[in-house]
Amino acid sequence: MKLIYCSNCHDVVRLMENRRFCECKNIWGRYVDNLYAEISEQAIPIGFENSSFYNAIKNRPKEGMGIKFNAFSIPEKCKTITVVKDKDSIPPEEAWLFENKEALESVKRGLDDAAAGRLSKFEESLEEFDELYKDLS
Ligand SMILES: [Zn+2]
């Protein structure tokens, strides 16, 4: 499994499908698929050797010495990792939208509706109110 290390806040974050940031938001990374990942410029990728890691967890001793597992730094040149330049990166404060498919779809629909001249529920209710007001006056 791939993880990233932040030399600023010393956080270690496991990569997943959605972009994940370190505690100080200086670095991020995500899996593009089961093997390939993309990370920000300052992120230092590390790997856990899955079999030895799961073995260490599965056979966790009650006391005494813990079971070692293999972890390694991933070389700067690695064909399964793409480094995304900071200038091409979505800022952390906007990232939530791109990581929440429902919210993103909702925003896209809203933009489509606005482009097509369709009214929002609020605008519709304002029109109804105007009609009602005309009838009463
Ligand atoms: Zn950090």
Residues whose N, C-alpha, C, O or C-beta is under 5 A from the ligand:
A	BS01	ZN	C6 N8 C9 C22 E23 C24 K25 N26 I27
